[in-house]
């Protein structure tokens, strides 16, 4: 005889699960005991939201569903933001929550919320397990759905009496490799004809291009076609930013310097673009034609309506497309002459003796090796890192341009440190976003992670305060006080350093990485550059745009 919880954990082991993030409750105690006897590590977090962010980031970095566990009611509902984070960001994740018994009702409706119903809009599948015999097929289906294109979260609810029920053992279902279809020859031929006829072609790499399965074929496509490229925020790193064909990153939807190339292109080939991202450019009358290369058909939007689509596994599709185009694109580099001016303007003032965003980005880039990983929270600094930080490997700048939630930066960096303990990993958070999940410093210390946490302090919800000023509203309701971040870190057993002299910044980061362990570095920021660069300078570009 075996218990439902034993079968659940065996099914998770069968899927290759090596760790589960979360906070169990009374309704999970059988599952916890089954985990204790298994090969799976239980990573206890301090908040369920952080557990979901960690499981989602595990999925993003590995391509395999991350798993998180919570109790019923309030614990389960705390996964909601993480579920949306994974759904919009296309990160495979399986959430397992507890529930009161369904065969009897000894506690009536105490703590009972219809979590399955609440999760349906936030997941690809939400299901209650009502029999132990269902567990092998339900778990196999959950992992398949979470992992297949478009990846995302799945929710399974296991009531406590089903977890505790004893029964004759049921056979597990062996996983199998998911094979994606390849694009049709007709679609490839049509796209190749459009690209070959273009006078000013331009490539764009989006979020789906950063899937772990795709990146080597993507780089080869750029090398073989020699077409210059730009990226979305979540597409950064899909092709090394050090190549001489990189034109920049679209951190804004229009008017930025990279849009000089976009505005002059007559054809944009978007690779892995997902319209869940804030638009990197806006299609309209008289604008460029678009060829959409993706795992799935384009979602037609007011700002995005491609004229041609190549649908299938991106890597093989690009290889087949390059076979048709290599050596046949005399206009491939027609826009390349714009590159130096675009990148020079973006990199301007990167070494000024102030705590400007440009200086922070510049110094961090110098400290981070090519495979070092930055995990950004959401705030004003995210725009600056998206514009200015040059990536040299895929998935080395983890940011969220889909749900764009605060609070995810620290948990995401923690997972990166767990998966790649030999690489430098840094969380970059504003003071607002950091305090939303700052309790996970204790988790990081307990797990003995090597992690640098940069807290950028302006004592305000800076991005919204900036937008408030841009829209000419009075400065109101966005400022707050902060703890002493150095003492705060030390209270968790981490190290802490406050940097008040920008000339010391790089050395402090080097020392923090060299020392190992969890080290919080706190810096002020001079956001006067937001107005100068992101408003005044870009407004000055507008007349030039209208003349093109």
C-alpha positions as CSV (number, residue, x, y, z in Angstrom):
1,X,0.0,0.0,0.0
2,X,1.1,3.6,-0.7
3,X,-0.2,7.0,0.1
4,X,-1.4,9.7,-2.3
5,X,1.4,12.0,-1.2
6,X,4.0,9.3,-1.8
7,X,2.7,8.8,-5.3
8,X,2.7,12.6,-6.0
9,X,6.3,12.9,-4.9
10,X,7.3,9.9,-6.9
11,X,5.6,11.4,-10.0
12,X,7.5,14.6,-9.4
13,X,10.8,12.7,-9.2
14,X,9.8,10.9,-12.4
15,X,9.6,14.4,-14.0
16,X,13.1,15.2,-12.9
17,X,12.1,17.6,-10.1
18,X,15.1,18.2,-7.9
19,X,13.8,21.0,-5.6
20,X,10.4,22.5,-4.5
21,X,10.1,26.1,-3.3
22,X,7.5,27.1,-0.8
23,X,5.8,27.2,2.6
24,X,3.8,24.1,3.5
25,X,0.9,24.1,5.9
26,X,-1.3,21.8,7.9
27,X,-2.9,20.4,4.7
28,X,0.5,19.5,3.2
29,X,2.0,17.5,6.0
30,X,1.7,14.2,4.3
31,X,3.4,15.7,1.2
32,X,6.1,17.2,3.4
33,X,6.8,13.8,4.9
34,X,6.9,12.2,1.4
35,X,9.4,14.9,0.3
36,X,11.5,14.2,3.4
37,X,11.9,10.6,2.3
38,X,12.6,11.5,-1.4
39,X,15.5,12.9,-3.4
40,X,13.8,16.3,-3.7
41,X,15.1,19.3,-1.8
42,X,12.5,21.5,0.0
43,X,13.5,25.1,-0.3
44,X,11.6,26.9,2.5
45,X,10.9,30.5,1.7
46,X,9.6,33.3,3.8
47,X,6.7,34.3,1.6
48,X,4.7,32.3,-1.0
49,X,5.0,35.0,-3.6
50,X,8.8,34.6,-3.5
51,X,8.4,30.8,-3.9
52,X,6.4,31.4,-7.1
53,X,8.9,33.9,-8.5
54,X,11.7,31.4,-7.7
55,X,9.9,28.4,-9.4
56,X,9.1,30.6,-12.4
57,X,12.7,31.7,-12.8
58,X,13.9,28.1,-12.5
59,X,11.6,27.4,-15.4
60,X,12.9,30.4,-17.4
61,X,16.5,29.4,-17.0
62,X,16.3,25.6,-17.4
63,X,13.3,25.2,-19.7
64,X,11.9,22.7,-17.2
65,X,8.9,23.5,-15.0
66,X,9.9,24.9,-11.6
67,X,7.7,23.6,-8.7
68,X,6.3,25.5,-5.7
69,X,4.2,24.3,-2.8
70,X,1.8,26.1,-0.5
71,X,-1.1,25.4,1.8
72,X,-4.7,26.3,1.1
73,X,-6.5,29.7,1.2
74,X,-4.1,32.5,2.1
75,X,-1.0,30.6,1.2
76,X,-2.4,29.6,-2.2
77,X,-3.7,33.0,-3.0
78,X,-0.2,34.5,-2.3
79,X,0.9,32.6,-5.4
80,X,-1.4,34.7,-7.7
81,X,1.2,37.4,-8.6
82,X,3.8,34.7,-9.3
83,X,1.3,32.8,-11.5
84,X,0.7,35.9,-13.5
85,X,4.4,36.5,-13.7
86,X,4.9,33.1,-15.2
87,X,1.9,33.3,-17.5
88,X,2.8,36.6,-19.1
89,X,6.5,35.8,-19.0
90,X,6.1,32.3,-20.6
91,X,7.9,30.5,-17.8
92,X,7.0,26.9,-17.2
93,X,5.9,26.3,-13.6
94,X,3.8,23.8,-11.6
95,X,2.1,25.1,-8.4
96,X,0.9,22.5,-5.9
97,X,-1.5,23.7,-3.2
98,X,-3.3,22.0,-0.3
99,X,-7.0,21.9,0.5
100,X,-9.3,20.7,3.3
101,X,-10.5,17.1,2.9
102,X,-13.2,16.6,0.2
103,X,-14.5,13.3,1.4
104,X,-15.6,14.7,4.7
105,X,-15.9,18.2,6.1
106,X,-14.8,18.2,9.7
107,X,-13.8,21.9,9.7
108,X,-16.7,23.1,7.6
109,X,-15.7,26.1,5.5
110,X,-12.8,27.3,7.6
111,X,-10.1,28.8,5.3
112,X,-11.7,27.3,2.2
113,X,-11.4,29.4,-0.9
114,X,-12.1,28.1,-4.4
115,X,-8.4,28.4,-5.4
116,X,-8.8,26.3,-8.5
117,X,-11.4,28.8,-9.9
118,X,-9.2,31.8,-8.9
119,X,-6.2,30.2,-10.7
120,X,-8.0,29.5,-14.0
121,X,-7.4,32.9,-15.5
122,X,-3.8,32.9,-14.4
123,X,-2.7,29.5,-15.6
124,X,-2.7,27.2,-18.6
125,X,-4.5,24.5,-16.5
126,X,-5.9,24.5,-13.0
127,X,-7.2,21.2,-11.6
128,X,-8.1,19.5,-8.3
129,X,-6.9,16.0,-7.8
130,X,-9.9,14.0,-6.5
131,X,-8.4,10.5,-6.4
132,X,-4.9,9.1,-5.8
133,X,-5.3,7.0,-9.0
134,X,-5.4,10.2,-11.0
135,X,-2.0,11.4,-9.8
136,X,0.4,9.9,-12.4
137,X,-1.6,11.0,-15.4
138,X,-2.5,14.4,-13.9
139,X,1.2,15.2,-13.0
140,X,2.4,14.1,-16.4
141,X,-0.3,16.3,-18.1
142,X,0.6,19.2,-15.9
143,X,4.3,19.1,-16.8
144,X,3.5,18.6,-20.5
145,X,1.2,21.6,-20.6
146,X,3.5,23.8,-18.5
147,X,6.4,23.1,-20.8
148,X,4.9,23.1,-24.3
149,X,4.8,26.3,-26.3
150,X,3.7,28.8,-25.1
151,X,5.2,27.8,-21.7
152,X,3.5,28.9,-18.5
153,X,2.1,27.9,-15.1
154,X,-0.1,25.0,-14.1
155,X,-2.0,24.6,-10.8
156,X,-2.7,21.3,-9.0
157,X,-4.7,21.2,-5.8
158,X,-4.2,18.2,-3.6
159,X,-6.8,17.9,-0.7
160,X,-5.3,16.5,2.5
161,X,-7.5,13.4,2.6
162,X,-6.5,12.4,-0.9
163,X,-2.8,13.0,0.1
164,X,-3.2,10.7,3.1
165,X,-5.3,8.0,1.4
166,X,-3.7,4.6,1.2
167,X,-4.3,2.5,-2.0
168,X,-2.7,-0.1,-4.3
169,X,0.2,1.5,-6.1
170,X,-0.4,2.9,-9.6
171,X,2.2,2.9,-12.4
172,X,3.9,6.2,-13.3
173,X,3.8,7.7,-16.8
174,X,7.2,8.0,-18.5
175,X,7.9,11.5,-19.8
176,X,8.9,11.9,-23.4
177,X,10.7,14.6,-25.4
178,X,8.4,17.4,-26.7
179,X,9.0,17.8,-30.4
180,X,8.0,21.1,-32.1
181,X,6.8,21.2,-35.7
182,X,9.0,22.9,-38.3
183,X,7.9,25.7,-40.5
184,X,6.4,24.8,-43.9
185,X,8.5,25.3,-47.1
186,X,5.9,27.6,-48.5
187,X,6.1,29.9,-45.5
188,X,9.9,29.9,-45.6
189,X,9.9,30.7,-49.3
190,X,7.5,33.6,-48.9
191,X,9.5,35.1,-46.0
192,X,12.8,34.6,-47.9
193,X,11.4,36.5,-50.9
194,X,10.3,39.4,-48.8
195,X,13.7,39.6,-47.0
196,X,15.6,39.3,-50.3
197,X,13.6,42.2,-51.8
198,X,14.1,44.5,-48.8
199,X,16.2,47.6,-49.2
200,X,16.7,48.3,-45.5
201,X,16.1,45.1,-43.5
202,X,16.4,44.9,-39.7
203,X,16.2,42.0,-37.3
204,X,14.5,42.1,-33.9
205,X,14.9,39.4,-31.2
206,X,12.1,39.1,-28.6
207,X,11.3,37.2,-25.4
208,X,10.7,33.8,-27.0
209,X,14.1,33.9,-28.7
210,X,15.7,33.5,-25.2
211,X,14.3,30.0,-24.7
212,X,17.3,27.7,-23.8
213,X,16.7,25.5,-26.8
214,X,17.0,28.3,-29.4
215,X,20.0,30.5,-28.8
216,X,22.8,28.8,-30.8
217,X,20.7,28.7,-34.1
218,X,19.8,32.4,-33.6
219,X,23.4,33.5,-33.4
220,X,24.2,31.5,-36.6
221,X,21.3,33.2,-38.4
222,X,22.8,36.6,-37.7
223,X,26.3,35.5,-38.7
224,X,25.0,34.0,-42.0
225,X,22.7,36.8,-43.1
226,X,24.7,39.8,-41.7
227,X,21.5,41.8,-41.1
228,X,21.9,44.2,-38.2
229,X,19.6,43.6,-35.2
230,X,18.1,45.1,-32.1
231,X,16.3,43.4,-29.2
232,X,13.4,43.8,-26.9
233,X,14.0,44.1,-23.2
234,X,13.4,40.3,-22.7
235,X,15.3,39.4,-25.9
236,X,18.6,40.8,-24.7
237,X,21.5,38.4,-24.9
238,X,20.0,36.1,-27.5
239,X,22.8,37.2,-29.8
240,X,26.0,38.5,-28.1
241,X,25.7,42.2,-27.8
242,X,29.4,42.5,-28.6
243,X,28.8,41.7,-32.3
244,X,29.3,44.5,-34.7
245,X,25.7,44.1,-35.9
246,X,24.0,45.0,-32.6
247,X,22.0,48.2,-32.9
248,X,20.6,48.5,-29.4
249,X,17.7,47.5,-27.2
250,X,14.2,49.0,-27.4
251,X,13.6,50.0,-23.8
252,X,10.9,52.4,-24.9
253,X,8.2,52.0,-27.6
254,X,9.2,55.0,-29.7
255,X,11.5,58.0,-30.1
256,X,14.6,56.5,-28.5
257,X,17.9,56.4,-30.5
258,X,17.5,52.8,-31.6
259,X,14.3,53.9,-33.3
260,X,16.4,55.8,-35.8
261,X,17.1,52.4,-37.4
262,X,13.5,51.1,-36.9
263,X,12.0,54.2,-38.5
264,X,14.2,53.8,-41.6
265,X,13.7,50.1,-42.0
266,X,11.4,48.9,-44.8
267,X,11.3,45.4,-43.4
268,X,11.6,44.1,-39.8
269,X,12.1,40.4,-39.2
270,X,10.9,39.8,-35.6
271,X,12.2,36.6,-34.1
272,X,10.4,35.3,-31.0
273,X,8.4,38.4,-30.4
274,X,5.6,38.1,-27.9
275,X,3.2,41.0,-27.7
276,X,2.9,40.5,-24.0
277,X,6.0,42.7,-23.9
278,X,5.6,46.4,-23.9
279,X,5.8,47.2,-27.6
280,X,9.4,47.7,-28.8
281,X,8.1,49.6,-31.9
282,X,4.6,50.5,-33.1
283,X,3.4,49.5,-36.5
284,X,1.3,51.9,-38.5
285,X,0.4,53.3,-41.8
286,X,3.6,53.9,-43.9
287,X,5.7,51.9,-41.6
288,X,7.9,48.8,-42.3
289,X,6.5,45.5,-43.3
290,X,7.0,42.7,-40.7
291,X,8.0,39.1,-41.0
292,X,7.1,37.2,-37.8
293,X,9.2,34.2,-37.0
294,X,7.9,32.4,-33.9
295,X,6.9,29.2,-32.1
296,X,3.3,30.3,-32.4
297,X,1.3,32.6,-34.8
298,X,1.5,36.3,-34.1
299,X,-1.2,37.8,-31.9
300,X,-2.6,40.6,-34.1
301,X,-2.7,43.8,-32.2
302,X,-3.3,47.5,-33.0
303,X,0.4,48.0,-32.9
304,X,1.5,44.6,-34.4
305,X,0.1,42.9,-37.5
306,X,2.8,41.1,-39.5
307,X,2.5,40.6,-43.3
308,X,4.2,37.2,-43.2
309,X,4.7,34.5,-40.6
310,X,7.1,31.6,-40.2
311,X,5.7,29.3,-37.5
312,X,7.5,26.4,-35.9
313,X,10.6,25.6,-33.9
314,X,12.6,28.8,-34.1
315,X,16.1,27.2,-34.4
316,X,15.4,24.9,-37.4
317,X,13.2,27.6,-39.0
318,X,16.0,30.1,-38.9
319,X,18.5,27.5,-40.2
320,X,16.2,26.8,-43.2
321,X,15.7,30.5,-43.7
322,X,19.4,31.2,-43.7
323,X,19.9,28.4,-46.2
324,X,17.7,30.4,-48.6
325,X,19.2,33.8,-47.9
326,X,23.0,33.4,-47.3
327,X,25.0,35.3,-49.8
328,X,21.9,36.7,-51.5
329,X,21.3,39.9,-49.5
330,X,23.2,42.8,-51.1
331,X,21.2,45.3,-48.9
332,X,21.7,43.4,-45.7
333,X,23.8,46.1,-44.0
334,X,22.0,49.1,-45.4
335,X,21.2,50.4,-41.9
336,X,24.5,49.6,-40.3
337,X,25.9,53.1,-40.8
338,X,23.5,54.3,-38.0
339,X,25.0,51.9,-35.4
340,X,27.9,54.0,-34.1
341,X,25.8,57.1,-33.6
342,X,23.0,55.2,-31.8
343,X,25.3,53.4,-29.4
344,X,27.4,56.5,-28.8
345,X,24.4,58.5,-27.7
346,X,23.1,55.7,-25.5
347,X,26.5,55.3,-23.8
348,X,27.0,59.1,-23.2
349,X,28.0,60.3,-19.7
350,X,28.7,56.7,-18.6
351,X,31.8,57.8,-16.6
352,X,30.6,61.0,-14.8
353,X,31.5,61.2,-11.1
354,X,27.9,61.0,-10.0
355,X,25.5,58.2,-9.1
356,X,23.7,58.4,-12.4
357,X,22.0,55.4,-13.9
358,X,24.5,55.4,-16.7
359,X,27.5,55.3,-14.3
360,X,25.9,52.5,-12.3
361,X,25.3,50.4,-15.5
362,X,28.9,51.1,-16.7
363,X,30.6,50.1,-13.5
364,X,28.4,47.0,-13.1
365,X,29.2,45.9,-16.6
366,X,32.9,46.2,-15.9
367,X,32.6,44.0,-12.7
368,X,30.4,41.3,-14.3
369,X,32.1,38.7,-16.4
370,X,30.5,37.6,-19.7
371,X,28.5,34.9,-18.0
372,X,27.6,36.9,-14.9
373,X,23.8,37.2,-14.3
374,X,21.9,40.3,-13.3
375,X,18.3,39.9,-12.1
376,X,16.4,43.1,-12.1
377,X,13.4,44.1,-10.1
378,X,11.1,46.7,-11.6
379,X,11.8,50.4,-11.3
380,X,13.2,53.3,-13.2
381,X,16.7,51.7,-13.3
382,X,15.2,48.9,-15.5
383,X,14.9,51.2,-18.5
384,X,18.5,52.3,-18.1
385,X,19.8,48.7,-17.9
386,X,17.7,47.7,-20.8
387,X,19.1,50.5,-22.9
388,X,22.7,50.6,-21.8
389,X,23.8,47.2,-20.5
390,X,25.5,45.1,-23.2
391,X,24.8,41.4,-22.8
392,X,27.2,38.8,-24.1
393,X,25.2,35.6,-23.4
394,X,21.6,34.6,-23.3
395,X,19.7,34.9,-20.0
396,X,22.4,36.9,-18.3
397,X,20.0,39.9,-17.8
398,X,16.8,38.7,-16.3
399,X,14.2,41.3,-16.3
400,X,10.4,41.3,-16.5
401,X,8.9,43.3,-19.3
402,X,5.6,41.4,-19.3
403,X,3.8,41.6,-16.0
404,X,6.6,44.0,-14.8
405,X,5.9,43.3,-11.2
406,X,7.9,44.6,-8.3
407,X,9.4,42.2,-5.8
408,X,10.7,39.5,-8.2
409,X,14.3,40.7,-8.5
410,X,15.8,39.1,-5.3
411,X,14.0,35.7,-5.6
412,X,15.0,35.5,-9.3
413,X,18.7,36.2,-8.5
414,X,18.6,33.6,-5.7
415,X,17.5,30.8,-8.1
416,X,20.2,31.9,-10.6
417,X,22.8,31.6,-7.8
418,X,21.4,28.1,-6.9
419,X,21.6,26.9,-10.5
420,X,25.0,28.5,-11.4
421,X,27.0,28.7,-8.1
422,X,30.2,29.2,-10.1
423,X,29.0,32.4,-11.8
424,X,28.7,35.9,-10.4
425,X,25.0,36.7,-9.7
426,X,23.6,40.1,-8.7
427,X,20.1,41.2,-7.8
428,X,19.4,44.8,-8.7
429,X,16.5,46.4,-6.8
430,X,15.1,49.7,-6.1
431,X,14.3,50.4,-2.4
432,X,10.6,50.0,-3.1
433,X,10.8,46.7,-4.9
434,X,13.4,45.3,-2.6
435,X,11.3,45.8,0.5
436,X,8.4,43.8,-1.1
437,X,10.4,40.6,-0.7
438,X,13.4,41.6,1.4
439,X,12.7,38.9,3.9
440,X,14.1,36.4,1.5
441,X,17.6,37.6,2.5
442,X,17.2,35.2,5.4
443,X,16.5,32.4,2.9
444,X,19.6,33.3,0.9
445,X,21.8,33.3,4.0
446,X,20.3,30.0,5.2
447,X,21.0,28.4,1.8
448,X,24.6,29.8,1.9
449,X,24.2,31.4,-1.5
450,X,26.9,33.6,-3.1
451,X,24.9,36.6,-4.1
452,X,25.3,40.4,-4.3
453,X,22.2,42.4,-3.8
454,X,22.3,46.0,-5.0
455,X,19.7,48.3,-3.5
456,X,19.3,51.6,-5.4
457,X,17.8,54.1,-3.0
458,X,15.8,57.2,-3.8
459,X,13.2,57.0,-1.0
460,X,10.4,56.9,-3.5
461,X,8.5,54.8,-6.0
462,X,10.7,56.5,-8.5
463,X,9.3,55.4,-11.9
464,X,5.8,56.5,-11.0
465,X,7.1,59.7,-9.5
466,X,8.9,60.4,-12.7
467,X,5.8,59.7,-14.8
468,X,3.9,62.0,-12.4
469,X,6.3,64.8,-13.2
470,X,6.4,64.1,-16.9
471,X,2.5,64.3,-17.0
472,X,2.8,67.6,-15.1
473,X,1.0,66.3,-11.9
474,X,2.0,67.7,-8.5
475,X,4.7,65.7,-6.7
476,X,2.5,63.7,-4.3
477,X,2.1,60.4,-2.6
478,X,5.2,58.6,-3.9
479,X,7.9,59.1,-1.2
480,X,8.7,57.0,1.9
481,X,11.4,56.3,4.5
482,X,13.8,53.4,4.6
483,X,15.6,51.3,7.2
484,X,19.3,51.4,7.5
485,X,19.9,48.9,4.8
486,X,23.4,47.9,6.1
487,X,22.0,47.1,9.5
488,X,19.0,45.4,8.0
489,X,21.2,43.1,6.0
490,X,23.4,42.3,9.0
491,X,20.4,41.5,11.0
492,X,19.7,38.5,8.7
493,X,23.4,37.4,8.8
494,X,24.3,39.0,5.5
495,X,27.1,41.6,5.0
496,X,26.2,45.1,4.2
497,X,28.0,48.1,2.7
498,X,26.8,51.7,2.0
499,X,28.6,53.4,-0.9
500,X,28.5,57.2,-0.8
501,X,31.5,57.9,-3.2
502,X,31.0,56.6,-6.7
503,X,34.7,56.2,-7.1
504,X,34.5,53.3,-4.6
505,X,31.5,51.5,-6.3
506,X,33.4,49.1,-8.5
507,X,35.8,48.1,-5.8
508,X,33.0,47.5,-3.3
509,X,31.3,45.2,-5.8
510,X,34.6,43.3,-6.5
511,X,35.2,42.9,-2.8
512,X,31.6,41.6,-2.2
513,X,32.0,39.0,-4.9
514,X,35.4,38.0,-3.8
515,X,34.3,37.5,-0.1
516,X,31.4,35.3,-1.1
517,X,28.1,34.8,0.8
518,X,25.2,37.3,0.7
519,X,26.3,40.9,0.5
520,X,23.9,43.9,0.3
521,X,25.3,47.0,-1.4
522,X,23.3,50.2,-0.9
523,X,23.8,53.2,-3.2
524,X,22.0,56.5,-3.8
525,X,20.9,57.4,-7.3
526,X,20.7,60.7,-9.2
527,X,17.6,60.4,-11.3
528,X,17.9,63.9,-12.8
529,X,19.1,62.1,-16.0
530,X,15.5,60.7,-16.4
531,X,14.3,64.2,-17.3
532,X,17.4,65.2,-19.3
533,X,17.7,62.1,-21.4
534,X,14.4,60.3,-21.5
535,X,12.2,63.4,-21.9
536,X,14.1,66.5,-23.2
537,X,16.7,64.7,-25.4
538,X,14.1,62.4,-27.0
539,X,11.7,65.3,-27.5
540,X,14.5,67.0,-29.4
541,X,14.6,64.0,-31.7
542,X,10.9,64.4,-32.7
543,X,11.4,67.1,-35.4
544,X,14.1,64.8,-37.0
545,X,11.6,61.9,-36.9
546,X,9.0,63.9,-38.7
547,X,11.5,64.9,-41.4
548,X,12.4,61.3,-42.3
